[in-house]
């Protein structure tokens, strides 16, 4: 019976623990995820803040004693459930993340004469009260993994007690095994607990442990490139005390949490820490900004509450986001903290996050005067809001944005402003001519909704995407991914629009919840003055093959066959998407067989392109998906003039930035540009591995890049 109780409670905890581990890792991932995709793709927190979480215990079914039985009721004030998971955090090394709750309830009907006839009622645990040493971790756990507002209780039902003696001794310990079913949210799985129980006076005490795999519950393991990685296995421990309710009162509410003592010592918050946070964090984490869904930094009190998480993120180099390394050419406007600033934040957090200002003191973002902000001379908003469906989790939709130009006009800068950041994965904006505009108008409203489906480029026959993507010049003129800053090219360079040209925005909506808000994003343009002399920019987007076979030993799934994987792309997207893998192999002069040996979970690829046109490269970008491990773009590799234009040794899916060289990067027509990508399947748990190809879905992969070229040509005036 002790075992049953333990088992029930333990299982409940198991659920919490299992989710917590993920939280533990995610904590720090999304934690300070600045302004990134990680934040964008998770729902905002719901429920009460940590300090306001109810301390009322959950209600469990009450048992009535039968002949020979004594009822024991769990005393939550003396009981606990704990999870522990091994994790490795960049900058901290290997360690263990732990979390605990006391919100446990349940009855045990113990038959001392015939233990096998003992009964255990439902044991319930309130997952909303799980706590660790990191309040941010706890909030993310509740909101995104346990979904505790919708499923607040975990339940365990015992099915058998094994190795229990024929009779229970008056004193001493008893070891046995509990088997049963643990239900977390809508998943029920069997679990076994090793239990050691004692009778001490009128109290029944027990310690139970079990190990579960996060992957079994589809909550892990966690792997965040550049920040944290957890093991799959989680150890759950239940320390349980139960007593006869006829002999003592069993509390129905936990005592209030102790007030934190005001920390002292460490660096001054006002003089040392606040300026760092306002210069580097507040612009993304203030209310209403892209990072506020994960971490709100509106006041000094917010910073103190999440000090440990902030310290971990900045010490790991995860925040502020700047994935590019120093191996490449110098890049403008780096988002990095000095070693001194990092040490200051860590020392403050280690000292207990003391405040020498009122907790309500606002944190106000400080503009970066070194980063130019384009004007908004023309704002183009989607004509109607668009709402997709969870039935199509990777929804690529195109929308016409008509600037109405009646004379040659240059776009010299832009800002893309996503309306619903929780579902906008990325956006690419193409310039098309009047003929393509006519086709777009014919496709408008396809499927009874605004816009039209477009998985590759604009999806227009009169504006084929593959021509530019595989051979050099592209009609891509703008784009947005989480964390990307607005771009100002200067009033002497820009993208030329002829009368009748329009913009087509291809927006990738990613839905992972049934709630799919309607989006009405906006593109803001900076236009060259009428009397300006402007040189026209061009964009090229070289890509490389993606051919990653299933890992050895896990290659028997139906989608591990390359032909089946291609067929899946055709069914999920369209014929153009299914043609890209073969077209890229041909363009890069590569063969499928070259990739056949990549069965250890690590994939790599490269492709060399001829530069089309002489001029100056002013902007570079790399793009991969969740399994990306590293990215590199090199000009004239293996020659005395070799230049690494962009090196990202630890790919970060949440931060895919545009980078601008500090110095002029000259290229001549016929120069070689190489792009290289590597992937690691260990960065994501896939229950059913598949052969990975170049494709559009977040769960697929890409090796994609762009560079913006200022060609050598005569300057043109808008008046011409």
C-alpha positions in Angstrom: 0.0 0.0 0.0 2.8 2.3 0.8 4.1 1.4 -2.5 0.9 2.1 -4.2 0.8 5.6 -2.7 4.3 6.2 -3.7 3.6 4.9 -7.1 0.7 7.1 -7.7 2.3 10.2 -6.4 5.5 9.3 -8.1 3.8 8.9 -11.4 2.2 12.2 -11.1 5.5 13.7 -10.3 6.9 11.9 -13.2 4.8 13.8 -15.4 5.8 17.0 -13.9 9.4 16.0 -13.8 9.4 14.9 -17.2 8.1 18.2 -18.4 10.4 20.1 -16.1 13.5 18.6 -17.6 12.6 20.0 -20.8 11.9 23.1 -19.1 15.2 23.0 -17.5 16.8 23.1 -20.8 14.3 25.3 -22.6 14.4 27.5 -19.7 17.6 28.9 -20.7 16.9 28.6 -24.3 13.8 30.5 -24.6 14.6 32.1 -21.5 16.3 35.1 -22.7 15.6 34.2 -26.3 15.7 37.9 -26.9 13.6 38.6 -29.9 13.5 35.2 -31.5 11.6 32.5 -33.2 11.6 30.4 -30.0 9.5 33.1 -28.4 7.4 33.6 -31.5 6.4 30.0 -31.7 5.2 29.6 -28.1 1.9 30.7 -26.6 2.0 33.5 -24.1 1.9 32.6 -20.5 -1.5 32.0 -19.0 -2.4 31.8 -15.4 -1.0 33.5 -12.3 2.5 34.7 -11.8 4.7 32.5 -9.5 4.1 34.6 -6.4 0.3 34.3 -6.9 0.0 30.6 -7.5 -2.6 29.0 -5.2 -1.3 26.9 -2.3 -4.6 25.0 -2.1 -4.0 21.3 -2.4 -5.7 19.2 -5.1 -8.7 17.1 -4.1 -8.3 13.4 -4.4 -11.1 10.7 -4.0 -11.6 9.8 -0.3 -11.5 6.1 0.6 -13.8 4.5 3.2 -12.2 1.9 5.5 -13.3 -1.7 5.0 -12.9 -4.4 7.7 -9.2 -4.8 8.6 -8.2 -1.5 6.9 -6.8 1.8 8.2 -7.0 4.9 6.0 -3.8 6.9 5.6 -4.1 10.3 4.0 -1.1 12.0 2.4 0.2 15.0 4.4 1.5 17.3 1.7 3.2 19.5 4.2 5.7 16.7 4.9 5.8 15.2 1.4 7.4 16.1 -1.9 8.0 14.9 -5.4 11.2 15.8 -7.2 12.5 15.4 -10.8 16.2 15.3 -11.8 17.7 15.4 -15.3 21.2 15.6 -16.5 21.9 18.7 -18.6 24.9 20.4 -20.1 24.8 24.2 -20.3 27.3 26.1 -22.3 29.6 27.9 -19.9 28.6 25.8 -17.0 29.3 22.3 -18.2 27.5 19.1 -17.0 25.1 19.3 -14.1 21.6 18.3 -12.9 18.4 20.3 -13.1 15.9 19.6 -10.3 12.4 20.7 -9.5 9.9 19.9 -6.6 6.3 20.2 -5.6 4.4 19.4 -2.4 0.9 19.7 -4.0 0.0 16.1 -3.5 -3.2 14.4 -2.3 -4.5 10.8 -2.0 -5.6 8.1 0.3 -4.2 4.7 1.1 -6.3 1.9 2.7 -3.7 -0.3 4.4 -4.6 -3.8 5.4 -1.8 -4.7 7.8 -3.0 -8.3 8.2 -3.3 -9.0 4.5 -1.2 -6.4 2.7 -2.2 -7.7 -0.7 -5.8 -6.6 -0.1 -4.7 -3.0 0.6 -6.0 -0.3 -1.7 -4.7 2.9 -3.1 -7.0 5.7 -4.2 -6.2 8.1 -7.0 -3.0 10.1 -6.2 -3.1 13.5 -7.8 -0.5 16.2 -8.1 -1.1 19.8 -9.0 1.5 20.6 -11.7 0.9 24.3 -11.5 2.9 24.3 -8.2 6.1 22.7 -9.5 9.1 24.9 -8.5 12.8 24.9 -9.1 15.6 27.3 -8.5 14.6 29.2 -11.6 11.2 30.9 -11.8 11.5 31.4 -15.6 12.0 27.6 -16.0 8.9 27.0 -13.9 6.7 29.3 -15.9 7.8 27.9 -19.3 7.3 24.4 -17.9 3.7 25.1 -16.9 2.8 27.1 -20.0 4.4 25.0 -22.8 5.0 21.5 -21.7 2.6 20.6 -18.9 -0.1 22.9 -20.3 -1.1 23.0 -16.7 -3.8 25.6 -17.1 -5.7 23.1 -19.3 -4.5 20.0 -17.5 -3.6 21.0 -13.9 -3.5 17.5 -12.4 -1.3 14.4 -13.1 -2.8 11.1 -12.0 -1.4 7.7 -11.1 -3.4 4.4 -10.8 -1.7 1.4 -9.3 -2.3 -1.9 -11.1 -0.1 -4.2 -8.9 2.2 -4.4 -5.9 5.0 -6.9 -6.3 7.5 -8.4 -3.8 5.5 -7.3 -0.8 5.8 -9.6 2.3 2.8 -11.6 3.5 2.6 -9.4 6.6 3.9 -6.0 7.5 6.4 -5.7 10.4 5.6 -3.3 13.3 8.8 -1.5 12.5 11.6 -1.4 10.0 11.6 -0.9 6.3 9.9 -2.9 3.6 11.0 -2.9 0.0 8.7 -3.6 -2.9 7.8 -2.6 -6.5 4.7 -0.7 -7.6 3.4 -1.0 -11.1 0.6 1.2 -12.6 -0.4 3.8 -15.1 0.6 7.4 -15.2 -1.6 9.9 -16.9 -0.1 13.3 -18.0 -2.4 15.6 -20.0 -3.9 13.1 -22.4 -1.2 10.4 -22.4 -1.3 7.3 -20.2 1.8 5.1 -19.9 2.9 2.3 -17.6 5.6 2.9 -15.0 7.3 1.0 -12.2 8.6 2.4 -9.0 11.2 0.9 -6.5 9.8 1.7 -3.1 11.1 1.6 0.5 8.4 2.1 3.1 8.4 2.4 6.9 5.8 2.5 9.7 6.7 5.1 12.3 4.0 5.3 15.0 0.8 6.3 13.3 2.6 7.5 10.2 3.3 5.7 7.0 6.5 6.9 5.1 7.9 5.9 1.8 10.5 6.8 -0.7 9.9 5.8 -4.3 12.0 6.2 -7.4 11.6 5.6 -11.1 13.2 6.6 -14.4 11.2 7.7 -17.4 12.2 8.7 -20.9 11.1 12.2 -22.0 10.7 11.0 -25.6 8.0 8.5 -24.5 5.9 11.5 -23.5 6.9 13.6 -26.5 8.5 16.3 -24.3 12.2 15.9 -25.0 15.1 15.3 -24.8 16.0 19.0 -25.0 18.8 20.2 -27.3 19.3 23.9 -27.9 22.3 24.5 -30.0 24.7 26.9 -28.3 23.0 26.8 -24.9 21.8 23.5 -23.4 21.3 19.8 -23.9 19.5 17.3 -21.6 19.6 13.6 -21.5 16.4 11.7 -22.3 16.1 9.9 -19.0 14.6 11.7 -16.0 14.8 10.3 -12.4 11.7 10.9 -10.3 11.8 10.6 -6.5 8.8 10.7 -4.2 9.2 11.4 -0.5 5.8 10.6 1.1 4.3 10.9 4.5 0.7 9.7 5.2 -1.2 9.6 8.5 -4.5 8.4 9.9 -6.9 11.4 9.5 -8.9 10.2 12.6 -5.9 10.8 14.8 -4.6 14.1 13.3 -5.8 16.8 11.0 -4.4 16.6 7.5 -3.9 20.1 5.9 -5.9 21.0 2.8 -3.6 23.9 2.0 0.2 24.4 2.0 1.6 27.3 4.0 2.6 30.4 2.1 6.0 30.5 0.5 8.6 32.2 2.6 9.4 35.8 1.7 12.8 36.0 0.0 15.3 37.9 2.1 16.5 41.0 0.4 19.9 40.3 -1.1 22.8 42.5 -0.4 26.3 42.9 -1.9 27.4 42.4 -5.4 27.5 45.1 -8.1 25.1 48.0 -7.9 22.0 47.3 -10.0 21.4 51.0 -10.8 24.9 51.9 -11.8 26.2 48.6 -13.2 23.5 46.2 -14.2 20.5 48.4 -15.3 22.5 50.1 -18.1 23.5 46.7 -19.5 19.9 45.5 -19.5 18.5 48.7 -21.0 21.1 48.8 -23.8 20.9 45.1 -24.8 17.7 43.5 -23.5 14.8 45.9 -22.9 14.1 46.6 -26.6 13.1 43.0 -27.1 11.8 42.2 -23.6 9.6 45.2 -22.8 5.9 44.6 -22.8 4.5 44.1 -26.4 7.9 43.4 -27.9 8.9 40.2 -29.5 10.6 38.7 -26.5 8.1 39.6 -23.9 6.1 36.4 -24.3 9.0 34.4 -22.8 10.7 36.9 -20.5 9.2 40.3 -19.5 11.8 42.8 -18.5 9.7 45.9 -17.8 11.0 46.7 -14.3 14.0 46.1 -12.0 11.8 43.6 -10.1 11.4 41.5 -13.3 15.2 41.5 -13.7 15.7 40.3 -10.1 13.1 37.6 -10.5 14.8 36.1 -13.5 18.4 36.9 -12.6 19.7 33.4 -12.7 18.3 32.7 -16.1 19.6 36.0 -17.5 23.0 35.1 -16.1 23.1 31.7 -17.7 22.0 33.0 -21.1 24.6 35.8 -21.3 27.4 33.6 -19.9 26.6 31.0 -22.6 26.8 33.7 -25.2 23.3 32.9 -26.2 22.1 36.4 -25.4 22.3 38.9 -26.9 21.9 36.9 -30.1 25.0 37.1 -32.5 25.8 33.6 -33.9 28.5 34.8 -36.3 32.1 34.0 -35.2 35.3 36.0 -35.6 36.6 33.5 -38.2 35.0 35.5 -40.9 35.4 39.1 -42.1 34.6 41.9 -39.6 30.8 42.5 -39.5 28.8 45.6 -38.6 26.7 46.2 -35.5 27.6 43.0 -33.5 25.2 42.1 -30.7 27.7 41.0 -28.1 28.5 41.9 -24.5 32.0 42.6 -23.3 33.6 40.2 -20.9 33.3 42.9 -18.3 29.5 43.2 -18.8 29.1 39.5 -18.7 31.1 39.3 -15.4 28.9 42.1 -14.0 25.6 40.4 -14.7 26.9 37.1 -13.3 28.3 38.6 -10.1 25.0 40.4 -9.5 23.0 37.2 -10.0 25.4 35.2 -7.9 24.9 37.7 -5.1 21.2 37.1 -5.1 20.2 39.9 -7.5 20.1 42.8 -5.0 18.3 45.9 -5.9 19.3 49.4 -4.9 16.3 50.9 -6.6 12.6 50.3 -6.2 11.4 47.0 -7.7 8.9 49.0 -9.9 11.7 51.1 -11.5 11.1 50.8 -15.3 13.7 49.4 -17.6 13.7 51.6 -20.7 15.4 50.6 -23.9 18.3 52.7 -25.2 18.4 53.0 -29.0 21.5 51.9 -30.7 22.7 55.0 -32.4 25.2 53.0 -34.5 22.4 51.1 -36.3 20.6 53.1 -39.0 16.8 53.0 -38.9 15.1 53.3 -42.3 12.4 55.9 -42.8 8.8 54.8 -43.5 8.0 56.6 -46.7 5.4 54.1 -47.8 3.6 51.5 -45.7 2.1 48.4 -47.4 -0.2 46.3 -45.3 -1.8 43.0 -46.4 -5.2 43.9 -47.8 -7.0 41.5 -45.5 -6.1 39.5 -42.3 -5.2 35.9 -43.0 -5.8 32.9 -40.7 -4.6 29.4 -41.5 -5.3 26.1 -39.7 -3.5 23.6 -37.6 -4.5 21.1 -40.4 -1.7 22.7 -42.4 1.1 23.4 -39.9 3.5 24.8 -42.5 1.4 27.1 -44.5 3.1 29.1 -47.2 0.9 32.0 -48.4 1.5 34.8 -50.9 0.0 38.2 -50.8 0.3 41.2 -53.2 1.6 44.5 -51.9 1.1 47.1 -54.6 3.2 50.2 -54.1 1.4 52.0 -57.0 4.6 53.3 -58.6 4.0 55.3 -61.8 7.6 56.1 -62.5 11.0 54.5 -61.8 11.5 54.3 -58.0 14.2 53.0 -55.8 13.6 51.2 -52.5 16.6 52.1 -50.3 15.5 50.4 -47.1 12.7 48.5 -45.5 11.2 47.1 -42.3 9.0 44.1 -42.3 6.6 44.2 -39.3 4.9 40.8 -38.5 1.5 41.3 -37.0 1.1 37.9 -35.3 4.6 36.9 -34.3 3.3 33.7 -32.7 2.6 32.2 -36.1 4.8 34.2 -38.6 7.9 31.9 -39.2 9.6 34.0 -41.9 8.8 36.2 -44.9 10.4 36.6 -48.3 9.4 39.6 -50.5 9.9 39.4 -54.3 9.6 42.1 -56.9 7.6 41.0 -60.0 6.5 42.8 -63.1 3.1 43.8 -64.4 2.6 40.4 -66.2 3.2 38.5 -63.0 0.9 41.0 -61.2 -1.9 40.1 -63.5 -1.4 36.4 -62.8 -1.3 37.2 -59.1 -4.7 38.9 -59.3 -6.1 35.8 -61.0 -4.8 33.6 -58.1 -5.9 36.0 -55.3 -8.5 34.4 -53.0 -7.5 30.9 -53.8 -9.2 28.4 -51.6 -11.7 31.1 -50.4 -9.1 32.9 -48.3 -6.8 35.9 -48.9 -3.7 35.3 -51.0 -2.8 32.0 -52.6 -0.7 28.9 -51.8 2.9 29.3 -52.8 5.5 26.8 -51.5 8.4 27.9 -53.7 8.9 31.6 -54.4 5.8 33.4 -55.5 4.2 30.3 -57.0 3.6 32.3 -60.2 4.4 30.8 -63.6 5.5 34.2 -64.9 7.9 34.7 -62.1 9.7 31.4 -61.7 11.6 31.0 -58.4 14.2 28.4 -59.6 15.8 30.6 -62.3 17.3 33.0 -59.8 17.8 30.5 -57.0 20.0 28.2 -59.0 21.7 30.5 -61.4 22.5 33.7 -59.5 20.3 36.7 -59.8 17.0 36.7 -57.9 14.0 38.9 -57.6 14.2 38.6 -53.9 14.4 42.2 -52.5 13.4 41.9 -48.8 12.8 39.4 -46.0 12.3 38.8 -42.4 13.3 36.2 -39.8 13.1 36.6 -36.1 15.8 38.9 -34.8 16.5 40.5 -38.2 16.9 44.2 -38.0 15.4 46.7 -40.5 17.8 47.5 -43.4 18.9 50.9 -44.6 21.0 50.7 -47.7 21.5 54.5 -47.9 20.0 56.9 -50.3 22.5 56.2 -53.0 21.6 52.5 -53.5 18.5 50.5 -53.7 16.2 48.2 -55.6 14.8 49.6 -58.8 11.0 49.4 -59.4 9.6 50.2 -62.8 6.0 51.4 -63.3 3.7 48.4 -62.8 6.1 46.4 -60.7 4.6 45.1 -57.4 5.8 43.2 -54.4 4.8 39.7 -53.5 5.2 38.6 -49.9 5.6 34.9 -49.3 4.9 34.3 -45.7 5.6 31.0 -43.9 3.0 30.5 -41.2 3.9 27.8 -38.7 0.9 26.6 -36.6 1.5 24.3 -33.6 -1.8 25.1 -31.7 -5.4 25.0 -32.7 -5.6 28.7 -31.9 -4.5 30.3 -35.2 -4.8 34.1 -35.0 -5.4 36.2 -38.1 -2.3 38.0 -39.3 -2.1 41.2 -41.2 1.6 42.0 -41.5 3.1 45.1 -43.0 6.1 46.1 -45.1 7.5 49.6 -44.6 9.6 51.1 -47.4 12.2 53.8 -47.5 12.3 55.5 -50.9 15.0 57.5 -52.6 14.4 61.2 -52.9 13.3 62.4 -56.3 16.6 64.1 -57.0 18.9 61.3 -55.7 21.4 59.5 -57.9 21.0 55.8 -57.1 22.7 52.6 -58.0 20.6 49.5 -58.4 21.1 46.5 -56.0 20.8 42.8 -57.0 20.3 39.7 -54.8 21.5 36.2 -55.4 20.5 33.2 -53.4 22.8 30.2 -53.9 21.6 26.9 -52.3 23.2 23.6 -51.7 21.9 20.0 -51.8 20.3 18.4 -48.7 20.7 14.7 -48.7 20.7 13.1 -45.2 19.9 9.4 -45.0 18.2 8.0 -41.9 20.6 6.9 -39.2 22.0 3.4 -39.2 19.8 1.2 -37.0 16.8 3.5 -37.4 16.4 3.3 -41.2 13.5 0.9 -41.5 10.8 3.6 -41.5 8.7 4.2 -44.6 10.1 7.7 -45.2 13.7 6.5 -44.9 13.4 5.6 -48.6 14.4 8.7 -50.7 11.7 8.2 -53.3 9.1 8.0 -50.5 10.5 11.2 -49.0 10.2 12.9 -52.4 6.6 11.7 -52.7 5.8 13.1 -49.3 7.2 16.5 -50.4 5.1 16.4 -53.5 2.0 15.6 -51.5 2.6 18.2 -48.8 3.8 21.0 -51.1 3.8 20.9 -54.9 5.7 19.7 -57.9 8.2 22.6 -57.9 9.2 21.8 -54.3 9.6 18.1 -55.2 11.8 19.1 -58.2 14.3 21.2 -56.1 16.4 18.4 -54.6 17.2 17.0 -58.0 17.7 20.4 -59.6 20.2 21.5 -56.9 22.2 18.3 -57.2 22.5 19.0 -60.9 23.4 22.7 -60.4 26.1 21.7 -57.9 27.4 18.8 -60.0 26.8 16.4 -57.1 25.5 12.8 -57.0 23.1 11.2 -54.5 25.7 8.5 -53.9 28.1 11.0 -52.4 25.8 11.3 -49.4 25.0 7.7 -48.9 27.5 7.2 -46.1 26.1 10.0 -43.9 24.2 7.5 -41.6 25.7 8.5 -38.2 23.3 11.3 -37.7 25.7 14.0 -39.0 25.1 15.4 -42.5 27.2 17.9 -44.5 27.1 19.5 -47.9 28.7 22.2 -50.0 28.2 23.9 -53.4 30.4 26.3 -55.4 28.7 29.1 -57.5 30.1 31.5 -60.0 29.5 35.1 -59.0 27.4 36.8 -61.7 28.6 40.3 -62.1 31.4 42.5 -60.6 30.8 44.8 -57.7 30.6 45.0 -53.9 28.9 42.5 -51.6 27.1 44.6 -49.0 25.0 42.0 -47.2 25.0 38.2 -46.5 22.7 35.7 -44.9 22.6 32.0 -44.2 19.5 29.8 -43.6 18.9 26.3 -42.3 16.3 24.7 -40.1 16.2 23.0 -36.7 18.9 20.4 -37.3 21.5 23.0 -38.5 24.9 22.6 -36.9 27.1 25.0 -38.8 27.0 27.3 -41.8 29.8 29.0 -43.8 30.0 31.2 -46.9 33.5 31.6 -48.5 34.6 33.8 -51.4 37.3 32.2 -53.6 38.1 29.3 -51.3 41.5 27.7 -51.5 43.1 30.8 -53.1 45.4 33.5 -51.8 42.4 35.9 -51.9 40.1 33.6 -49.8 37.7 35.5 -47.6 35.2 33.8 -45.2 32.2 36.1 -45.6 30.1 34.4 -42.8 31.0 31.7 -40.3 28.4 30.4 -37.9 30.1 27.5 -36.0 27.0 26.8 -33.8 23.9 27.3 -35.8 20.9 28.9 -34.0 17.6 28.4 -35.6 16.1 31.2 -33.5 18.5 33.8 -34.8 19.0 34.0 -38.6 20.4 37.5 -39.1 21.5 39.6 -42.1 25.1 40.6 -41.8 26.9 43.6 -43.3 30.7 43.7 -43.9 32.6 46.5 -42.2 35.0 46.8 -45.1 34.3 46.8 -48.9 34.1 43.2 -50.3 34.9 43.4 -54.0 34.0 40.5 -56.3 34.6 40.0 -60.0 32.4 38.1 -62.4 33.4 34.5 -62.4 34.7 34.5 -58.8 33.7 31.5 -56.7 31.3 31.6 -53.8 31.1 28.4 -51.7 28.4 27.6 -49.2 28.7 24.8 -46.6 26.2 23.4 -44.2 26.3 20.6 -41.6 23.4 19.1 -39.6 23.1 17.0 -36.5 20.0 14.8 -36.0 20.8 14.8 -32.2 19.5 18.4 -32.0 15.9 17.1 -32.3 14.1 13.9 -31.3 12.2 12.4 -34.2 10.2 9.4 -33.3 10.0 8.3 -36.9 13.2 9.4 -38.7 13.0 10.2 -42.4 15.4 10.8 -45.3 15.9 14.6 -45.2 15.8 16.6 -48.4 15.7 20.3 -49.3 12.1 21.2 -48.5 9.9 23.8 -47.1 8.7 22.5 -43.8 10.3 23.4 -40.5 10.8 19.7 -39.9 12.6 19.4 -43.3 16.0 21.0 -44.0 17.7 23.6 -46.2 21.1 24.9 -47.0 20.2 28.4 -48.4 22.0 31.7 -48.6 21.7 35.2 -50.0 24.1 38.0 -50.8 23.3 41.5 -51.9 25.5 42.9 -54.7 26.1 46.5 -55.6 27.1 46.0 -59.2 29.7 48.0 -61.0 27.6 50.2 -63.2 26.9 53.9 -63.9 24.9 55.7 -61.4 21.3 56.4 -62.5 19.2 59.3 -61.4 15.5 58.8 -60.7 14.8 61.7 -63.1 16.2 59.6 -66.0 
